Amino acid sequence: MPMIHECVMTTVGANGLTHLAPLGLIEQGEFWVIAPFRPSTTLANLESQPFATASFIDDVRIIAGCVCGRGDWPLEPAPGWSPPRLAAALSHAELEVVRNEADPQRPRFFCHVKKIVAHRPFLGFNRAQAAVVEAAILVTRLGLLPPEKIAAEIAYLKIAVDKTAGPAEREAWDLLMAKINDYRPLQP
Ligand SMILES: Cc1cc2nc3c(=O)[nH]c(=O)nc-3n(C[C@H](O)[C@H](O)[C@H](O)COP(=O)(O)O)c2cc1C
């Protein structure tokens, strides 16, 4: 399996609007691959404008916020490059799509990494941050996974949050838990 870097991806649509989405960036040889599911704004944007900016962050409130409906996080222009990066980015990568593999469910956009720029120090791994990222992925799969599996995974992830979270991680966790607790599946 290839290495996947979790990031927040900025893309720009045909309407000129900037869009943020947490995405896994897949390392594949000399390329980094963006694989958005259909339908998604990220996919439509990449089909319209073949450029993306990956922001690598440690403020997991942004990831939690994006999957809970808050996508208006502060951006900074990247000099000479569009789309902009997250203002909170520790580093960002500027990606140009050079090849596109069609797929009915999950097309793959092969990107050339034009530049990687560092902005702030990385202060080490934090288990609560990793737990928030995992819980955010569960939130995007609420309609796909059985409730018992979600409950079991959350119970395990909560251990790391209880032991190692700072205020930002706790805020992100609480947002995700509210989303999970409020979730009601559509009745058939
Ligand atoms: C850590 C993380 C990684 C994700 N990776 C992907 C991915 O690789 N592809 C994808 O389609 N969605 C992924 N998602 C879900 C998207 O963020 C989410 O579905 C988003 O709404 C994409 O749709 P949009 O472009 O319409 O916003 C991921 C979510 C999280 C929290």
Ligand as a Chemical Component Dictionary entry (heavy atoms), coordinates in Angstrom:
data_LIG
# 
_chem_comp.id                   LIG 
_chem_comp.type                 NON-POLYMER 
_chem_comp.pdbx_formal_charge   0 
_chem_comp.three_letter_code    LIG 
# 
loop_
_chem_comp_atom.comp_id 
_chem_comp_atom.atom_id 
_chem_comp_atom.alt_atom_id 
_chem_comp_atom.type_symbol 
_chem_comp_atom.charge 
_chem_comp_atom.model_Cartn_x 
_chem_comp_atom.model_Cartn_y 
_chem_comp_atom.model_Cartn_z 
_chem_comp_atom.pdbx_ordinal 
LIG C1  C1  C 0 -8.622  12.759 7.030  1  
LIG C2  C2  C 0 -9.621  12.688 5.899  2  
LIG C3  C3  C 0 -9.224  12.181 4.665  3  
LIG C4  C4  C 0 -10.127 12.127 3.601  4  
LIG N1  N1  N 0 -9.706  11.654 2.389  5  
LIG C5  C5  C 0 -10.559 11.656 1.342  6  
LIG C6  C6  C 0 -10.135 11.224 0.046  7  
LIG O1  O1  O 0 -8.977  10.852 -0.149 8  
LIG N2  N2  N 0 -11.049 11.280 -0.963 9  
LIG C7  C7  C 0 -12.341 11.727 -0.764 10 
LIG O2  O2  O 0 -13.137 11.773 -1.707 11 
LIG N3  N3  N 0 -12.762 12.123 0.449  12 
LIG C8  C8  C 0 -11.916 12.097 1.490  13 
LIG N4  N4  N 0 -12.332 12.516 2.719  14 
LIG C9  C9  C 0 -13.711 12.991 2.866  15 
LIG C10 C10 C 0 -13.809 14.402 2.334  16 
LIG O3  O3  O 0 -13.109 15.348 3.094  17 
LIG C11 C11 C 0 -15.254 14.851 2.312  18 
LIG O4  O4  O 0 -16.076 13.860 1.805  19 
LIG C12 C12 C 0 -15.388 16.100 1.525  20 
LIG O5  O5  O 0 -16.652 16.586 1.737  21 
LIG C13 C13 C 0 -15.079 15.959 0.039  22 
LIG O6  O6  O 0 -16.115 16.432 -0.698 23 
LIG P1  P1  P 0 -16.123 17.939 -1.234 24 
LIG O7  O7  O 0 -14.942 18.137 -2.138 25 
LIG O8  O8  O 0 -17.449 18.022 -1.943 26 
LIG O9  O9  O 0 -16.071 18.828 -0.021 27 
LIG C14 C14 C 0 -11.457 12.563 3.788  28 
LIG C15 C15 C 0 -11.850 13.065 5.037  29 
LIG C16 C16 C 0 -10.953 13.113 6.076  30 
LIG C17 C17 C 0 -11.412 13.637 7.414  31 
# 
loop_
_chem_comp_bond.comp_id 
_chem_comp_bond.atom_id_1 
_chem_comp_bond.atom_id_2 
_chem_comp_bond.value_order 
_chem_comp_bond.pdbx_ordinal 
LIG C1  C2  SING 1  
LIG C2  C3  SING 2  
LIG C2  C16 DOUB 3  
LIG C3  C4  DOUB 4  
LIG C4  N1  SING 5  
LIG C4  C14 SING 6  
LIG N1  C5  DOUB 7  
LIG C5  C6  SING 8  
LIG C5  C8  SING 9  
LIG C6  O1  DOUB 10 
LIG C6  N2  SING 11 
LIG N2  C7  SING 12 
LIG C7  O2  DOUB 13 
LIG C7  N3  SING 14 
LIG N3  C8  DOUB 15 
LIG C8  N4  SING 16 
LIG N4  C9  SING 17 
LIG N4  C14 SING 18 
LIG C9  C10 SING 19 
LIG C10 O3  SING 20 
LIG C10 C11 SING 21 
LIG C11 O4  SING 22 
LIG C11 C12 SING 23 
LIG C12 O5  SING 24 
LIG C12 C13 SING 25 
LIG C13 O6  SING 26 
LIG O6  P1  SING 27 
LIG P1  O7  DOUB 28 
LIG P1  O8  SING 29 
LIG P1  O9  SING 30 
LIG C14 C15 DOUB 31 
LIG C15 C16 SING 32 
LIG C16 C17 SING 33 
# 
